[in-house]
Amino acid sequence: MTNESVISKEVRARIRRVQRAMRKHHKNSALIVSSGIPKQRSRDLVYSFSQEENFFYLTCSQITDSSLIVFSDERKSLLITPEISKEKILWDGKGEAPERIARRTGARLVFSQSTLSEVRKALHSQVDWLFYPNEMGQDGYSMARELLATPSHHRKSAPIVLAHLDTILEPLRLQKSAFEISRTKSAVQTAWEGLKAVRSLIKPGASEESIALSLRHAIERQNSAESFPSIVASGPNAAVLHHSPSSRTLRDGEYLTIDFGAIADGYASDVTRVFSIGDKLPPTPHREALQLLTETQQQMVSRIRPGRVWKDLQDETEELLLKGLLDIGLLKGSLPKLRKARAIRKFFPHSLGHSLGLAVHDVGALRSTGDAKLLPGMIVTVEPGIYLQQGTKKVPAFGMRIEDDILVTKKGATNLTRMIPKE
């Protein structure tokens, strides 16, 4: 089976799942996804293009200026796209052929000078419910805005119920298929190869910026890209959670935190490791904090399994870190009072992790919904951290985080990043 055949089989299976999900809401439904919009940088320059995730999920394509409409019944999906002018081909090239995307999705291809007008036509035909995107400038969003501004008794045969497409797509995207898992594993391997290429640079005198740049190049040499700008933070800089690599040089006896990832066929990896710099031992409180963090992270990875409530895992992480920080003397006081004051948030101010997929921080409400549960097929990160921004002579400021990508299985979990060593 060719790679295109594999992709087409996956995309069509996703579309069928979308149709089944829509029919649970209403038998006459449609869902519209629109491609990403090139963002203008200045005059005739644009930023590097990033495809809209839901459109990519249903097409596996980087095409622009297009919309896909999926119907809940037996009607063929519609891929609406403008005809490519000779001038555009001259400047930008042909790009991916719309005919190929139509074959991949099983859609009927509609060329139009105005994709929005074609969207209007398609949705004025036995569609009662419309699931639409919520990004300004997209055809689906523009159509929904028009409908919202039109009294229902004037809509004639147009949709009368509008709902955000995340209602349909978010649950589907949360639980990954074998195809998606294999892409995530590839993204992990690419990131690991990138890290191996720069490990020899982690020594006193090297700058954060030079390591970050070398890591980026090592990932790009594999025909990939970073899933986000790498965080390379040494010493006190690591106390800033999303520190941007600076000209600061690495110093003997400090720790270096590297938070990095890669992309494979649209799917992201996200890994964090902590490295000791040079031969000099870091301060004892820092070493004890790293030991506590390592043990806590291992504990929490072992607790990932279907049915676990994410908030419970967050609470358990905070409790382990709270007791540990009290034991090593970074926190002082009685455990009940420290719990009540939520003192741990000073040292661990973020979530245990997040979902991972087409976005580094993928769909789902793990961090915002207290009762969100883990399901088989979900990929989540487990990344506790310890940070001290206001240091003292005895305990200099520091930060550290350890992160793995975890696949929730039917009976437990698999650590997809287990091959990447932890110091």
VOPAFI-472878 format. One record per residue (C-alpha): residue in three letters; residue number from 1; x, y, z; chain. Coordinates in nm, 3 decimals, decimal comma. Layout:
# VOPAFI-472878
ALA	NUM	X	Y	Z	A
...
This chain:
# VOPAFI-472878
MET	1	0,000	0,000	0,000	A
THR	2	0,144	0,338	-0,101	A
ASN	3	0,181	0,622	0,147	A
GLU	4	-0,097	0,814	-0,030	A
SER	5	-0,325	0,510	0,002	A
VAL	6	-0,253	0,490	0,375	A
ILE	7	-0,329	0,861	0,419	A
SER	8	-0,649	0,837	0,212	A
LYS	9	-0,771	0,538	0,414	A
GLU	10	-0,709	0,729	0,738	A
VAL	11	-0,875	1,051	0,617	A
ARG	12	-1,186	0,872	0,490	A
ALA	13	-1,218	0,685	0,820	A
ARG	14	-1,208	1,018	1,003	A
ILE	15	-1,477	1,162	0,777	A
ARG	16	-1,701	0,861	0,844	A
ARG	17	-1,656	0,912	1,218	A
VAL	18	-1,751	1,278	1,173	A
GLN	19	-2,067	1,176	0,986	A
ARG	20	-2,168	0,931	1,260	A
ALA	21	-2,108	1,193	1,528	A
MET	22	-2,318	1,451	1,340	A
ARG	23	-2,609	1,210	1,300	A
LYS	24	-2,627	1,180	1,679	A
HIS	25	-2,718	1,551	1,684	A
HIS	26	-2,940	1,571	1,375	A
LYS	27	-2,982	1,362	1,061	A
ASN	28	-2,956	1,668	0,833	A
SER	29	-2,627	1,819	0,945	A
ALA	30	-2,316	1,956	0,784	A
LEU	31	-1,971	2,046	0,909	A
ILE	32	-1,743	2,296	0,743	A
VAL	33	-1,369	2,328	0,794	A
SER	34	-1,163	2,595	0,623	A
SER	35	-0,792	2,601	0,557	A
GLY	36	-0,554	2,831	0,737	A
ILE	37	-0,506	3,188	0,623	A
PRO	38	-0,157	3,308	0,530	A
LYS	39	-0,072	3,585	0,776	A
GLN	40	0,069	3,901	0,621	A
ARG	41	0,400	4,016	0,766	A
SER	42	0,457	4,332	0,563	A
ARG	43	0,349	4,445	0,218	A
ASP	44	0,393	4,138	-0,005	A
LEU	45	0,564	3,921	0,260	A
VAL	46	0,381	3,661	0,470	A
TYR	47	0,476	3,461	0,776	A
SER	48	0,555	3,092	0,744	A
PHE	49	0,222	2,919	0,678	A
SER	50	0,060	2,708	0,948	A
GLN	51	-0,237	2,495	0,845	A
GLU	52	-0,561	2,511	1,043	A
GLU	53	-0,558	2,194	1,255	A
ASN	54	-0,914	2,076	1,195	A
PHE	55	-0,878	2,121	0,820	A
PHE	56	-0,555	1,922	0,829	A
TYR	57	-0,724	1,653	1,039	A
LEU	58	-0,985	1,594	0,766	A
THR	59	-0,759	1,642	0,462	A
CYS	60	-0,393	1,589	0,560	A
SER	61	-0,322	1,879	0,325	A
GLN	62	-0,138	2,211	0,339	A
ILE	63	-0,356	2,371	0,068	A
THR	64	-0,476	2,728	0,134	A
ASP	65	-0,793	2,926	0,049	A
SER	66	-1,014	2,616	0,058	A
SER	67	-1,306	2,470	0,250	A
LEU	68	-1,431	2,115	0,302	A
ILE	69	-1,800	2,054	0,371	A
VAL	70	-1,897	1,715	0,514	A
PHE	71	-2,264	1,611	0,519	A
SER	72	-2,417	1,373	0,771	A
ASP	73	-2,602	1,176	0,502	A
GLU	74	-2,489	0,994	0,188	A
ARG	75	-2,412	1,315	-0,002	A
LYS	76	-2,053	1,349	-0,114	A
SER	77	-1,834	1,593	0,073	A
LEU	78	-1,745	1,911	-0,115	A
LEU	79	-1,393	2,048	-0,151	A
ILE	80	-1,429	2,411	-0,255	A
THR	81	-1,118	2,585	-0,380	A
PRO	82	-1,031	2,870	-0,618	A
GLU	83	-0,875	2,802	-0,954	A
ILE	84	-0,504	2,879	-0,945	A
SER	85	-0,407	3,167	-1,171	A
LYS	86	-0,100	3,159	-1,392	A
GLU	87	0,038	3,455	-1,201	A
LYS	88	0,008	3,273	-0,868	A
ILE	89	0,180	2,969	-1,017	A
LEU	90	0,458	3,197	-1,142	A
TRP	91	0,523	3,342	-0,797	A
ASP	92	0,429	3,061	-0,558	A
GLY	93	0,428	2,742	-0,767	A
LYS	94	0,141	2,500	-0,821	A
GLY	95	0,130	2,363	-0,468	A
GLU	96	-0,064	2,048	-0,388	A
ALA	97	-0,316	1,960	-0,659	A
PRO	98	-0,678	2,003	-0,540	A
GLU	99	-0,770	1,697	-0,748	A
ARG	100	-0,542	1,486	-0,531	A
ILE	101	-0,701	1,614	-0,211	A
ALA	102	-1,049	1,549	-0,351	A
ARG	103	-0,951	1,188	-0,430	A
ARG	104	-0,799	1,149	-0,085	A
THR	105	-1,112	1,270	0,094	A
GLY	106	-1,366	1,122	-0,148	A
ALA	107	-1,504	1,471	-0,204	A
ARG	108	-1,647	1,637	-0,512	A
LEU	109	-1,418	1,916	-0,625	A
VAL	110	-1,575	2,256	-0,683	A
PHE	111	-1,364	2,530	-0,840	A
SER	112	-1,492	2,880	-0,778	A
GLN	113	-1,373	3,237	-0,794	A
SER	114	-1,559	3,288	-0,466	A
THR	115	-1,541	2,993	-0,229	A
LEU	116	-1,780	3,174	0,006	A
SER	117	-2,053	3,188	-0,260	A
GLU	118	-2,015	2,813	-0,317	A
VAL	119	-2,038	2,754	0,057	A
ARG	120	-2,366	2,947	0,060	A
LYS	121	-2,508	2,732	-0,221	A
ALA	122	-2,407	2,408	-0,052	A
LEU	123	-2,562	2,503	0,281	A
HIS	124	-2,896	2,613	0,135	A
SER	125	-2,986	2,252	0,066	A
GLN	126	-3,143	2,036	0,336	A
VAL	127	-2,902	2,129	0,611	A
ASP	128	-3,067	2,200	0,945	A
TRP	129	-2,759	2,193	1,168	A
LEU	130	-2,423	2,349	1,082	A
PHE	131	-2,100	2,288	1,271	A
TYR	132	-1,869	2,576	1,188	A
PRO	133	-1,518	2,711	1,271	A
ASN	134	-1,460	3,012	1,490	A
GLU	135	-1,168	3,190	1,323	A
MET	136	-1,224	3,526	1,160	A
GLY	137	-1,161	3,536	0,787	A
GLN	138	-1,246	3,172	0,722	A
ASP	139	-1,534	3,101	0,485	A
GLY	140	-1,710	2,881	0,739	A
TYR	141	-1,692	3,155	1,000	A
SER	142	-1,815	3,421	0,755	A
MET	143	-2,110	3,202	0,653	A
ALA	144	-2,204	3,137	1,015	A
ARG	145	-2,188	3,509	1,093	A
GLU	146	-2,424	3,580	0,804	A
LEU	147	-2,669	3,320	0,930	A
LEU	148	-2,651	3,448	1,287	A
ALA	149	-2,735	3,796	1,162	A
THR	150	-3,035	3,667	0,965	A
PRO	151	-3,367	3,606	1,146	A
SER	152	-3,449	3,235	1,142	A
HIS	153	-3,777	3,290	0,953	A
HIS	154	-3,579	3,453	0,670	A
ARG	155	-3,328	3,173	0,633	A
LYS	156	-3,558	2,958	0,419	A
SER	157	-3,371	2,627	0,371	A
ALA	158	-3,049	2,743	0,538	A
PRO	159	-2,933	2,590	0,870	A
ILE	160	-3,132	2,706	1,170	A
VAL	161	-2,902	2,561	1,440	A
LEU	162	-2,536	2,662	1,453	A
ALA	163	-2,277	2,490	1,672	A
HIS	164	-1,900	2,509	1,698	A
LEU	165	-1,726	2,229	1,509	A
ASP	166	-1,523	2,139	1,820	A
THR	167	-1,847	1,977	1,941	A
ILE	168	-1,782	1,710	1,679	A
LEU	169	-1,407	1,713	1,620	A
GLU	170	-1,262	1,755	1,968	A
PRO	171	-1,367	1,410	2,100	A
LEU	172	-1,244	1,248	1,778	A
ARG	173	-0,908	1,424	1,785	A
LEU	174	-0,852	1,341	2,152	A
GLN	175	-0,838	0,965	2,097	A
LYS	176	-0,562	0,885	1,849	A
SER	177	-0,570	0,617	1,582	A
ALA	178	-0,280	0,382	1,508	A
PHE	179	-0,189	0,617	1,221	A
GLU	180	-0,165	0,915	1,457	A
ILE	181	0,029	0,723	1,720	A
SER	182	0,286	0,616	1,462	A
ARG	183	0,332	0,981	1,355	A
THR	184	0,378	1,088	1,717	A
LYS	185	0,641	0,818	1,764	A
SER	186	0,821	0,951	1,457	A
ALA	187	0,809	1,303	1,603	A
VAL	188	0,960	1,169	1,926	A
GLN	189	1,239	0,993	1,737	A
THR	190	1,317	1,309	1,540	A
ALA	191	1,339	1,511	1,860	A
TRP	192	1,564	1,247	2,018	A
GLU	193	1,800	1,251	1,719	A
GLY	194	1,811	1,629	1,746	A
LEU	195	1,901	1,616	2,114	A
LYS	196	2,173	1,357	2,055	A
ALA	197	2,333	1,596	1,805	A
VAL	198	2,371	1,873	2,064	A
ARG	199	2,453	1,686	2,385	A
SER	200	2,825	1,742	2,335	A
LEU	201	2,761	2,119	2,336	A
ILE	202	2,626	2,114	2,691	A
LYS	203	2,935	2,236	2,875	A
PRO	204	3,057	2,550	3,052	A
GLY	205	3,104	2,845	2,818	A
ALA	206	2,838	2,749	2,562	A
SER	207	2,549	2,992	2,529	A
GLU	208	2,182	2,905	2,554	A
GLU	209	2,128	3,058	2,210	A
SER	210	2,396	2,846	2,045	A
ILE	211	2,249	2,524	2,185	A
ALA	212	1,896	2,625	2,082	A
LEU	213	2,012	2,710	1,729	A
SER	214	2,206	2,383	1,695	A
LEU	215	1,905	2,185	1,820	A
ARG	216	1,679	2,356	1,569	A
HIS	217	1,919	2,281	1,284	A
ALA	218	1,955	1,918	1,395	A
ILE	219	1,577	1,877	1,380	A
GLU	220	1,541	2,058	1,048	A
ARG	221	1,816	1,846	0,890	A
GLN	222	1,577	1,552	0,932	A
ASN	223	1,322	1,724	0,704	A
SER	224	1,121	1,819	1,010	A
ALA	225	1,060	2,130	1,217	A
GLU	226	1,042	2,222	1,582	A
SER	227	0,695	2,177	1,728	A
PHE	228	0,760	2,501	1,921	A
PRO	229	1,064	2,722	1,979	A
SER	230	1,291	2,524	2,211	A
ILE	231	1,333	2,641	2,570	A
VAL	232	1,701	2,628	2,666	A
ALA	233	1,739	2,770	3,016	A
SER	234	2,044	2,757	3,242	A
GLY	235	2,079	2,830	3,611	A
PRO	236	1,832	3,094	3,734	A
ASN	237	1,689	3,141	3,384	A
ALA	238	1,514	2,805	3,420	A
ALA	239	1,293	2,957	3,689	A
VAL	240	1,115	3,135	3,402	A
LEU	241	0,877	2,871	3,267	A
HIS	242	0,885	2,979	2,901	A
HIS	243	1,232	3,133	2,897	A
SER	244	1,360	3,242	2,555	A
PRO	245	1,721	3,128	2,497	A
SER	246	1,962	3,412	2,571	A
SER	247	2,331	3,491	2,532	A
ARG	248	2,391	3,371	2,890	A
THR	249	2,668	3,112	2,900	A
LEU	250	2,642	2,782	3,083	A
ARG	251	2,831	2,767	3,412	A
ASP	252	3,001	2,483	3,593	A
GLY	253	2,785	2,344	3,874	A
GLU	254	2,449	2,457	3,734	A
TYR	255	2,162	2,271	3,573	A
LEU	256	2,032	2,321	3,219	A
THR	257	1,667	2,261	3,129	A
ILE	258	1,583	2,189	2,764	A
ASP	259	1,215	2,173	2,661	A
PHE	260	1,190	2,076	2,294	A
GLY	261	0,996	1,883	2,032	A
ALA	262	0,955	1,804	1,664	A
ILE	263	0,683	1,760	1,402	A
ALA	264	0,618	1,448	1,193	A
ASP	265	0,342	1,467	0,931	A
GLY	266	0,168	1,732	1,139	A
TYR	267	0,197	1,554	1,475	A
ALA	268	0,400	1,696	1,763	A
SER	269	0,631	1,565	2,031	A
ASP	270	0,715	1,756	2,349	A
VAL	271	1,000	1,652	2,580	A
THR	272	1,190	1,815	2,867	A
ARG	273	1,517	1,702	3,019	A
VAL	274	1,753	1,844	3,283	A
PHE	275	2,132	1,828	3,242	A
SER	276	2,413	1,899	3,486	A
ILE	277	2,678	2,136	3,352	A
GLY	278	3,048	2,062	3,395	A
ASP	279	3,219	1,861	3,669	A
LYS	280	3,134	2,074	3,970	A
LEU	281	2,842	1,950	4,179	A
PRO	282	2,535	2,179	4,185	A
PRO	283	2,427	2,312	4,527	A
THR	284	2,285	2,044	4,756	A
PRO	285	1,929	2,192	4,758	A
HIS	286	1,929	2,184	4,377	A
ARG	287	2,043	1,821	4,369	A
GLU	288	1,781	1,725	4,626	A
ALA	289	1,512	1,908	4,429	A
LEU	290	1,609	1,722	4,112	A
GLN	291	1,595	1,388	4,294	A
LEU	292	1,249	1,476	4,428	A
LEU	293	1,132	1,587	4,084	A
THR	294	1,262	1,271	3,916	A
GLU	295	1,087	1,046	4,167	A
THR	296	0,762	1,246	4,146	A
GLN	297	0,759	1,238	3,766	A
GLN	298	0,817	0,861	3,765	A
GLN	299	0,536	0,817	4,018	A
MET	300	0,290	1,018	3,812	A
VAL	301	0,378	0,841	3,486	A
SER	302	0,302	0,510	3,661	A
ARG	303	-0,042	0,639	3,762	A
ILE	304	-0,159	0,719	3,409	A
ARG	305	-0,436	0,482	3,300	A
PRO	306	-0,791	0,496	3,156	A
GLY	307	-1,054	0,643	3,384	A
ARG	308	-0,818	0,853	3,594	A
VAL	309	-0,952	1,204	3,656	A
TRP	310	-0,694	1,462	3,553	A
LYS	311	-0,762	1,689	3,850	A
ASP	312	-0,693	1,398	4,086	A
LEU	313	-0,358	1,343	3,917	A
GLN	314	-0,282	1,714	3,951	A
ASP	315	-0,370	1,704	4,322	A
GLU	316	-0,153	1,394	4,377	A
THR	317	0,142	1,561	4,205	A
GLU	318	0,109	1,870	4,422	A
GLU	319	0,091	1,655	4,736	A
LEU	320	0,406	1,459	4,647	A
LEU	321	0,598	1,777	4,573	A
LEU	322	0,465	1,955	4,882	A
LYS	323	0,578	1,676	5,117	A
GLY	324	0,909	1,643	4,936	A
LEU	325	0,991	2,013	4,947	A
LEU	326	0,908	2,012	5,317	A
ASP	327	1,142	1,715	5,372	A
ILE	328	1,438	1,880	5,195	A
GLY	329	1,381	2,214	5,365	A
LEU	330	1,276	2,430	5,071	A
LEU	331	0,938	2,470	5,238	A
LYS	332	0,894	2,527	5,610	A
GLY	333	0,587	2,498	5,831	A
SER	334	0,317	2,243	5,910	A
LEU	335	0,183	2,027	5,630	A
PRO	336	-0,187	2,112	5,698	A
LYS	337	-0,118	2,486	5,692	A
LEU	338	0,093	2,460	5,377	A
ARG	339	-0,185	2,261	5,209	A
LYS	340	-0,447	2,517	5,308	A
ALA	341	-0,231	2,805	5,181	A
ARG	342	-0,160	2,614	4,859	A
ALA	343	0,207	2,691	4,918	A
ILE	344	0,307	2,442	4,650	A
ARG	345	0,185	2,679	4,378	A
LYS	346	0,484	2,903	4,445	A
PHE	347	0,714	2,617	4,340	A
PHE	348	0,485	2,434	4,093	A
PRO	349	0,253	2,691	3,929	A
HIS	350	0,142	2,497	3,621	A
SER	351	-0,056	2,189	3,523	A
LEU	352	0,083	1,836	3,537	A
GLY	353	0,060	1,829	3,157	A
HIS	354	-0,161	1,862	2,852	A
SER	355	-0,295	1,666	2,558	A
LEU	356	-0,066	1,623	2,257	A
GLY	357	-0,146	1,580	1,889	A
LEU	358	-0,171	1,814	1,591	A
ALA	359	-0,091	2,091	1,838	A
VAL	360	0,161	2,080	2,119	A
HIS	361	-0,118	2,193	2,352	A
ASP	362	-0,383	1,992	2,172	A
VAL	363	-0,762	1,988	2,200	A
GLY	364	-0,934	1,886	2,520	A
ALA	365	-1,010	2,036	2,856	A
LEU	366	-0,764	1,853	3,079	A
ARG	367	-0,639	2,173	3,238	A
SER	368	-0,970	2,361	3,255	A
THR	369	-1,226	2,093	3,344	A
GLY	370	-1,196	1,933	3,684	A
ASP	371	-1,369	1,608	3,590	A
ALA	372	-1,189	1,539	3,259	A
LYS	373	-1,097	1,170	3,242	A
LEU	374	-0,822	0,987	3,057	A
LEU	375	-0,939	0,764	2,772	A
PRO	376	-0,758	0,497	2,567	A
GLY	377	-0,585	0,654	2,268	A
MET	378	-0,517	0,987	2,435	A
ILE	379	-0,159	1,114	2,436	A
VAL	380	-0,073	1,339	2,728	A
THR	381	0,241	1,493	2,867	A
VAL	382	0,348	1,439	3,227	A
GLU	383	0,571	1,731	3,324	A
PRO	384	0,594	1,831	3,690	A
GLY	385	0,841	2,107	3,770	A
ILE	386	1,006	2,285	4,060	A
TYR	387	1,090	2,655	4,037	A
LEU	388	1,242	2,906	4,277	A
GLN	389	1,256	3,255	4,127	A
GLN	390	1,363	3,440	4,441	A
GLY	391	1,685	3,271	4,547	A
THR	392	1,905	3,322	4,853	A
LYS	393	2,276	3,280	4,923	A
LYS	394	2,210	2,928	5,050	A
VAL	395	1,964	2,838	4,773	A
PRO	396	2,028	3,024	4,445	A
ALA	397	1,733	3,070	4,209	A
PHE	398	1,671	2,766	3,988	A
GLY	399	1,411	2,584	3,783	A
MET	400	1,371	2,232	3,647	A
ARG	401	1,107	2,029	3,467	A
ILE	402	1,097	1,669	3,341	A
GLU	403	0,848	1,579	3,069	A
ASP	404	0,746	1,261	2,887	A
ASP	405	0,481	1,188	2,623	A
ILE	406	0,244	0,918	2,748	A
LEU	407	-0,001	0,712	2,541	A
VAL	408	-0,305	0,597	2,738	A
THR	409	-0,375	0,233	2,648	A
LYS	410	-0,672	0,007	2,724	A
LYS	411	-0,514	-0,125	3,043	A
GLY	412	-0,252	0,133	3,134	A
ALA	413	-0,007	0,355	2,953	A
THR	414	0,305	0,353	2,735	A
ASN	415	0,585	0,606	2,769	A
LEU	416	0,664	0,711	2,411	A
THR	417	0,974	0,906	2,518	A
ARG	418	1,126	0,644	2,748	A
MET	419	1,434	0,605	2,522	A
ILE	420	1,544	0,963	2,591	A
PRO	421	1,767	0,943	2,901	A
LYS	422	1,707	1,143	3,216	A
GLU	423	2,023	1,253	3,396	A
